[in-house]
Amino acid sequence: MLAMEYRGPKRVRAVQKPMPEIKHPQDAIVRVLRACICGSDLHLYNGNIPDTRVGSTFGHEFVGEIVEIGPDVTKVKVGDRVIVPFNIACGECHFCRQGMFGNCHESNTEATAVGAIFGYSHTAGGFDGGQAEYARVPYANVGPVIIPPDMDLDDAVLLTDVVPTGYQGAEMAGIQTGDTVVVFGAGPIGIMAARCAWLFGAGRVIILDKEDYRLEFARNYSYCEAYNFQEIGDPVVFIKKITDWMGADCVIDAVGAEAAGNTLQTITGRKLLLQAGSATALHWAINSVKKGGIVSIVGVYGPTDNLIPIGNAMNKGLTIRGNQTSVKRLLPRLIEHVQNGIINPKGLITHRMPLEEVADGYRMFSDKLDNCIKTVLMPPTANQ
Amino acid sequence: MKDNAINTPIDPKQIKGWGIDADPKNDPTYPMRHRMNVGEDPDSKHRPTLQHVDEEVLKSIERPNVSAVFGTPEPPRGLSGLIRRQAYKYSENQYKHWLPMILADRVDMIEGVLDDLAHGHVPNIFAERGAKMDWKYNRSGFFTRLATISLLTAGTIVLFSGKGKNKNKRSKKQRRYQDL
């Protein structure tokens, strides 16, 4: 089968690989119909996540049709079209039973701090991802959700990560009616977090980024205020100034390890890998939220350390919440929102490319070329 | 501040879905909302059916067992595999775990190129890096990168060839000295 293959930092290609096999009684094999390139994939692409092995296939955002099931699979059958949540969850462990499907304890042998994620290095379980024609989906009784017959596949594929992660970013921010919410990062997740902040009753939503085309997109898609942090001086002072010098009630870090805006963070975090990525957005989040406010982290960082002003977090009495998204927990509500026209996921898609051109897709998304917001990869077998 | 002009105020209530998920009791919110004490959880030791371990799986020492399912596609191999096996002897709490892992990733990259060559395939690094997109959408960036790479390559060649010449000069002087 054709699959994306990682060859080293900033090097990927499409190659022929062996078909995935059933390895566990609850496994299913899925023929991939749509797969996306995610901002989190860039951490892998740039070589920033330890134990990303050459030969791996990325892709944790995909939907597909079930073509084979293991003997214990009862909840889905061959021929079903399914949304595959990006995290792999057993549904039976202590954490899954608390709704923490992003923190499953029975799917990742190689690290305990993170649950398993499709196509996201051996640090996240060593599973191949969905940027391929076929993928192995473990715990098929738990993760996959059947796509409603009236749902567009482009909407469905964004329900695997972007929509739930943006939504959970807003949820974890504990937004109360009338709150001012600041979102750092106008990538797909930040744009969706800004859109979802309104669902929780936000009174004002502000997004910051350095790419004008993304800010313009966010303004139109998320109905929020949008500012280029390269044009406003110190972003923390700016946020204080436009919030009556109090700071935002809630701040969402939707950037993670690839943040720009601070030379020291960029050099130590992204170039020298002395930190687990550049923590500029998180640094700004802690300093720009009000005293007693809430910082919600959905931006991804690596497993080592980061330079952040933890003393300020303590002195300001902040609550800091973060997690990998519990996609499975959120899907029923979010499917409703999509079906009722409240959220329009496919409105984020700007580019569509054949899987064969995966290297170009990564480069375009990584370097933000051609006003790229979200790229969907189409495997050759998607139209069969 | 030029963006202020285009950030027109909006009445949130006009936005479709505004407040639809508002919940005054949403505190603490997820993930603490359904917190469960491990000691009081009668099923905390329950495990799903186990995947058969039929190849080498590196395991974090912060857990007692291999997880019920695990990924199989890229088992450790070569020098990078040796480094990874060493790294997994230390906990996730230690740099001795993570820093060698990053080294292993870079070694793996070189092994990948050698493996390609060994199989008669010369990797098309230009295509693998998606440089076509730079050429298409970022022509100036393309030429800047090309110039930088050319300069670095030329500099490296000059540096090494210069060192070579110096070595020759020294050896000639030494020969003359020896002749005297």
Interface residues (C-beta under 8 A of the other chain):
Chain A: R7 G8 P9 K10 R11 V12 R13 K23 H24 P25 Q26 D27 G47 P50 D51 T52 R53 V54 G55 S56 T57 D72 I88 C90 E92 C93 H94 R97 Q98 G99 M100 N103 H105 E106 S107 N108 T109 E110 A111 T112 A113 A116 H122 T123 G125 G126 F127 D128 P138 Y139 Q168 E171 M172 G174 I175 Q176 T177 W198 L199 F200 G201 A202 G203 R204 L215 R219 Y223 E225 A226 Y227 N228 E231 I232 L273 P303 T304 R321 N323 S326 R329 R333 H337 N340 G341 I342 I343 A359 D360 G361 Y362 R363 M364 D367 L369 D370
Chain B: M1 K2 D3 I6 N7 I10 P12 I15 K16 G17 W18 G19 I20 D21 A22 D23 P24 N26 D27 P28 T29 Y30 P31 M32 R33 H34 R35 M36 V38 D41 D43 S44 H46 R47 P48 T49 Q51 H52 V57 L58 K59 S60 E62 R63 V66 S67 A68 V69 F70 G71 T72 P73 E74 P76 S80 R84 Y88 E92 Y95 W98 M101 I102 A104 D105 R106 D108 M109 E111 G112 V113 P123 N124 I125 A127 E128 R129 G130 A131 K132 M133 D134 K136 Y137 N138 G141
